[in-house]
Amino acid sequence: MPVPAVYHHHLGAPMEIQIPVPWGYLACLTWGPVEGRPVFCLHGWMDNANTFQKLVPLLPPDRRYIALDFSGHGQSSHLSPGSCYDYKTCLIDLYRTLKVLNYRRISIIGHSMGGVIGTIFTYLFPDMVDKLVLLDSCGFFPIPLEMVLHRERKVIAGHLRRERKLDPIVYSPEGALKRLMEANSSLTEQSARILLKRGTKEVPGGVIFSRDINASVEFSPNFTLEQCLVAMKDIRASILTVLARDGMSAHIENRSSVVTQYSSLVKGFKSSLKEKYQLEEVNGNHFVHLNEPENVSDLIGTFLQEEDSSSASLLSRL
């Protein structure tokens, strides 16, 4: 049965928690009962935990939802000056948080880059994840073999270039809104304002973006399609992929090589996971979960509530 939207009457406003790390803390938003089965919500690149503010209240109220700000994003501490962000930073953030909160087995909802992080985590720790929801993400972000070294050079140069930008730009609140919407054409004004509540901080003369400028360098893994297809064979979790009709696939439709790779990923998941893989398409764009959460909430809620006999068996042994 679809999950009714009246769930938002039960979860209430999120609570903030902080996970201590050597360079400060990781900030999280949490909803639901502490004893509920944990669902980690992972945001996209240069985004923050507020991207789930409108979706989570529409999901089953018996779960414990933890929306994490990755290091250098949202309200989480920045890495020390000169440090480099990459996908392993996010994986370690997730693993640290899971261990501090004493969770042995979790579900994951990942948007965009958060879906990539969630998929790699699910591959690396197959006994720790029972369900994975990919929001406008195909799970992996394969790089053609001939581009791997080129991207490495680009990332190295990018980090050094960002280090020279020491002083953040001060915006008026409306100027920050305009800048965010220019950079993310998929956001509605309401959605952009939600992200800015967590993504900016006040300074004399206005606001600055709270994210670390060094995190703006691309840090997705340099995995080839072949590596991704091999890795997915070790995934044991059930996966729901929700693609937006005007989302990621629409943006890459004229890049035939990329389309072919994403098509191969979907075929690979179907072949490897069989009935444990579900692919759905919904109306909306890349931020459908924030702009129009009702378009995806029933699918996600139903998926989270489906019993997985193998995971139930494992949980009984923990």
C-alpha positions as CSV (number, residue, x, y, z in Angstrom):
1,M,0.0,0.0,0.0
2,P,1.3,3.5,-0.7
3,V,2.5,5.5,2.3
4,P,0.0,8.3,3.1
5,A,1.2,11.9,3.2
6,V,-0.4,12.3,6.7
7,Y,2.9,11.0,8.1
8,H,4.0,14.6,8.4
9,H,1.8,15.0,11.5
10,H,3.9,12.5,13.4
11,L,7.6,13.4,12.8
12,G,7.5,17.0,13.8
13,A,10.5,19.4,13.5
14,P,14.0,17.8,13.1
15,M,16.5,17.9,16.0
16,E,20.1,18.8,15.5
17,I,22.9,16.6,16.7
18,Q,26.7,16.9,16.3
19,I,29.2,14.1,15.8
20,P,32.7,14.9,17.1
21,V,35.6,14.6,14.7
22,P,39.3,15.6,15.1
23,W,38.7,18.9,13.1
24,G,35.4,19.8,14.8
25,Y,32.1,18.1,14.3
26,L,29.7,16.7,11.7
27,A,26.2,18.3,11.8
28,C,23.1,16.1,11.4
29,L,19.4,16.7,11.3
30,T,17.3,13.9,12.9
31,W,13.6,12.9,12.8
32,G,11.6,10.1,14.3
33,P,12.0,7.9,17.4
34,V,15.5,7.2,18.6
35,E,14.7,3.4,18.7
36,G,13.5,3.4,15.1
37,R,15.3,1.6,12.3
38,P,18.0,4.1,11.0
39,V,17.7,5.6,7.6
40,F,20.7,7.8,6.6
41,C,20.0,10.7,4.2
42,L,22.9,11.8,2.1
43,H,22.9,15.1,0.2
44,G,24.4,16.0,-3.2
45,W,27.6,17.8,-4.1
46,M,27.8,21.3,-2.5
47,D,24.4,20.8,-0.9
48,N,23.3,20.2,2.7
49,A,21.0,18.2,4.9
50,N,18.1,20.6,4.4
51,T,17.6,19.1,1.0
52,F,15.5,16.4,2.8
53,Q,13.4,18.9,4.9
54,K,10.3,18.4,2.8
55,L,10.7,14.7,2.0
56,V,11.4,13.1,5.3
57,P,8.1,14.3,7.0
58,L,6.2,12.3,4.3
59,L,8.0,9.0,5.0
60,P,7.1,6.3,7.5
61,P,7.2,7.7,11.0
62,D,8.6,4.6,12.7
63,R,12.0,5.1,11.2
64,R,14.9,7.2,12.6
65,Y,16.1,9.5,9.9
66,I,19.6,11.0,10.0
67,A,20.4,13.7,7.4
68,L,24.2,14.3,7.5
69,D,26.1,17.4,6.4
70,F,29.3,16.0,4.9
71,S,32.5,17.7,6.0
72,G,32.8,21.2,4.5
73,H,29.1,21.3,3.7
74,G,26.1,22.9,5.5
75,Q,26.8,23.3,9.2
76,S,29.6,20.7,9.4
77,S,33.2,21.8,10.2
78,H,35.6,22.4,7.4
79,L,38.7,20.3,7.0
80,S,41.9,22.0,8.0
81,P,43.4,24.5,5.5
82,G,45.2,22.7,2.7
83,S,43.2,19.5,3.0
84,C,41.7,17.9,0.0
85,Y,38.1,16.7,-0.2
86,D,37.2,13.6,-2.1
87,Y,34.6,10.8,-2.1
88,K,36.6,9.0,0.6
89,T,36.0,12.0,3.0
90,C,32.3,11.4,2.6
91,L,32.6,7.6,3.1
92,I,34.6,8.2,6.3
93,D,32.0,10.8,7.5
94,L,29.2,8.3,7.1
95,Y,31.2,5.5,8.7
96,R,32.2,7.7,11.7
97,T,28.6,8.8,12.3
98,L,27.2,5.3,12.1
99,K,29.8,4.0,14.6
100,V,29.3,6.9,17.0
101,L,25.5,6.3,17.0
102,N,26.1,2.6,17.4
103,Y,24.3,1.4,14.3
104,R,25.2,-1.9,12.9
105,R,22.7,-1.9,9.9
106,I,21.1,1.0,8.1
107,S,19.1,2.0,5.1
108,I,20.3,4.9,2.9
109,I,18.6,7.5,0.8
110,G,21.1,9.4,-1.4
111,H,20.5,12.3,-3.8
112,S,22.8,12.8,-6.7
113,M,26.4,12.6,-5.3
114,G,24.9,11.2,-2.1
115,G,23.6,8.3,-4.1
116,V,27.1,7.6,-5.4
117,I,28.5,7.7,-1.8
118,G,25.7,5.5,-0.6
119,T,26.3,3.0,-3.4
120,I,30.0,2.8,-2.8
121,F,29.4,2.4,1.0
122,T,26.9,-0.4,0.3
123,Y,29.5,-2.1,-1.9
124,L,32.3,-1.7,0.7
125,F,30.1,-2.8,3.7
126,P,27.5,-5.1,2.3
127,D,26.4,-6.4,5.7
128,M,25.7,-2.9,7.0
129,V,23.1,-1.7,4.5
130,D,19.7,-3.4,3.8
131,K,18.1,-0.8,1.5
132,L,19.4,1.9,-0.8
133,V,17.3,4.6,-2.4
134,L,18.9,6.5,-5.3
135,L,17.3,9.9,-6.0
136,D,18.1,11.0,-9.5
137,S,21.3,9.0,-9.4
138,C,22.5,5.8,-11.1
139,G,24.6,4.9,-8.1
140,F,28.0,5.0,-9.7
141,F,29.6,7.8,-11.7
142,P,31.7,6.0,-14.3
143,I,34.6,7.7,-16.0
144,P,35.9,6.6,-19.4
145,L,39.3,5.0,-19.0
146,E,40.9,7.6,-21.3
147,M,39.6,10.4,-19.0
148,V,40.9,9.1,-15.6
149,L,44.3,10.6,-15.6
150,H,43.0,13.9,-17.2
151,R,40.5,14.2,-14.3
152,E,43.3,13.6,-11.7
153,R,45.3,16.5,-13.2
154,K,42.2,18.7,-13.2
155,V,41.5,17.9,-9.6
156,I,45.0,18.6,-8.4
157,A,45.1,22.0,-10.3
158,G,41.6,22.8,-9.0
159,H,42.6,22.3,-5.3
160,L,45.6,24.6,-5.7
161,R,43.5,27.2,-7.5
162,R,40.8,27.2,-4.8
163,E,43.4,27.7,-2.1
164,R,44.1,31.1,-3.5
165,K,40.5,32.2,-2.9
166,L,40.9,33.0,0.8
167,D,38.2,35.5,1.3
168,P,34.6,34.3,0.8
169,I,32.2,36.6,-1.1
170,V,29.7,38.5,1.1
171,Y,26.2,38.6,-0.3
172,S,23.0,40.2,0.7
173,P,20.4,37.5,1.6
174,E,18.7,38.1,-1.8
175,G,22.0,38.2,-3.6
176,A,22.8,34.7,-2.1
177,L,19.4,33.5,-3.2
178,K,20.1,34.8,-6.8
179,R,23.6,33.2,-6.9
180,L,22.2,29.8,-5.7
181,M,19.4,29.8,-8.2
182,E,21.8,30.7,-11.0
183,A,24.0,27.8,-10.1
184,N,21.1,25.4,-9.7
185,S,18.4,26.0,-12.3
186,S,16.4,23.0,-11.0
187,L,15.6,24.7,-7.7
188,T,12.4,26.6,-7.0
189,E,12.7,29.8,-5.0
190,Q,11.1,28.1,-2.0
191,S,13.6,25.2,-2.2
192,A,16.5,27.5,-2.6
193,R,15.5,29.4,0.5
194,I,15.3,26.1,2.4
195,L,18.8,25.2,1.4
196,L,20.1,28.7,2.2
197,K,18.9,28.4,5.8
198,R,21.5,25.8,6.4
199,G,23.9,26.8,3.6
200,T,24.7,30.4,4.7
201,K,25.9,32.2,7.8
202,E,25.6,35.8,8.8
203,V,28.7,38.0,8.7
204,P,29.1,41.8,8.9
205,G,27.5,43.3,5.8
206,G,25.5,40.2,4.8
207,V,25.9,36.5,4.5
208,I,28.5,34.0,3.1
209,F,28.0,30.5,1.9
210,S,28.9,28.2,4.8
211,R,30.4,25.4,2.6
212,D,34.1,25.2,2.1
213,I,35.3,26.5,-1.2
214,N,37.8,23.6,-1.4
215,A,34.9,21.2,-1.5
216,S,33.8,22.7,-4.9
217,V,36.5,20.7,-6.7
218,E,35.0,17.6,-8.2
219,F,35.7,14.6,-6.0
220,S,33.7,11.7,-7.4
221,P,35.8,8.5,-7.8
222,N,37.7,7.7,-10.9
223,F,36.0,4.3,-11.5
224,T,35.6,3.0,-15.0
225,L,32.3,1.4,-16.1
226,E,34.0,-2.0,-16.0
227,Q,35.0,-1.5,-12.4
228,C,31.4,-0.4,-11.5
229,L,29.8,-3.4,-13.1
230,V,32.1,-5.7,-11.2
231,A,31.6,-3.9,-7.9
232,M,27.8,-4.0,-8.1
233,K,27.9,-7.8,-8.1
234,D,28.9,-7.7,-4.4
235,I,26.0,-5.5,-3.3
236,R,23.4,-7.4,-1.2
237,A,21.0,-4.5,-0.4
238,S,17.7,-3.9,-2.2
239,I,18.0,-0.8,-4.4
240,L,15.3,1.6,-5.5
241,T,16.4,4.0,-8.3
242,V,14.0,7.0,-8.8
243,L,14.9,9.0,-11.9
244,A,13.3,12.4,-12.6
245,R,12.0,12.8,-16.2
246,D,13.5,16.3,-16.4
247,G,16.5,15.4,-14.2
248,M,19.9,13.9,-14.7
249,S,19.0,11.9,-17.7
250,A,17.5,14.9,-19.5
251,H,20.7,16.9,-18.9
252,I,22.9,14.2,-20.5
253,E,20.7,13.1,-23.3
254,N,22.9,14.8,-25.9
255,R,26.1,13.1,-24.6
256,S,25.7,9.6,-26.2
257,S,28.7,8.1,-24.4
258,V,27.4,9.1,-21.0
259,V,23.9,7.9,-21.8
260,T,25.4,4.6,-22.9
261,Q,27.3,4.2,-19.6
262,Y,24.3,5.0,-17.4
263,S,22.1,2.6,-19.5
264,S,24.8,-0.1,-18.9
265,L,24.7,0.6,-15.1
266,V,21.0,0.1,-15.0
267,K,21.3,-3.1,-17.0
268,G,24.1,-4.2,-14.6
269,F,22.0,-3.6,-11.5
270,K,19.1,-5.5,-13.0
271,S,21.3,-8.4,-13.9
272,S,23.2,-8.5,-10.6
273,L,20.3,-7.8,-8.1
274,K,17.4,-9.2,-10.2
275,E,14.1,-8.7,-8.2
276,K,16.0,-6.7,-5.5
277,Y,16.4,-3.8,-8.0
278,Q,13.6,-1.5,-8.8
279,L,13.7,1.4,-11.3
280,E,11.0,4.1,-11.3
281,E,10.6,7.3,-13.3
282,V,8.7,10.3,-11.9
283,N,7.7,13.8,-13.0
284,G,10.0,16.5,-11.8
285,N,13.6,17.6,-12.2
286,H,16.9,16.9,-10.4
287,F,15.6,18.3,-7.1
288,V,12.1,16.6,-7.3
289,H,12.5,15.3,-3.7
290,L,12.7,19.0,-2.5
291,N,10.5,20.8,-5.0
292,E,7.8,18.2,-5.2
293,P,8.4,15.5,-2.5
294,E,5.0,14.0,-3.0
295,N,6.1,12.7,-6.4
296,V,8.6,10.3,-4.7
297,S,7.5,9.9,-1.1
298,D,5.0,7.0,-1.7
299,L,7.6,5.1,-3.7
300,I,10.2,5.5,-1.1
301,G,7.9,4.8,1.8
302,T,6.6,1.6,0.3
303,F,10.1,0.5,-0.5
304,L,11.4,1.1,3.1
305,Q,8.5,-0.8,4.5
306,E,8.9,-3.9,2.3
307,E,10.3,-6.8,4.3
308,D,13.5,-8.3,3.1
309,S,13.7,-11.8,4.4
310,S,17.5,-11.9,4.2
311,S,17.9,-8.6,6.1
312,A,15.4,-9.7,8.7
313,S,17.3,-12.9,9.3
314,L,20.6,-11.0,9.7
315,L,19.0,-8.5,12.1
316,S,17.9,-11.4,14.3
317,R,21.5,-12.5,14.6
318,L,22.9,-9.1,15.6
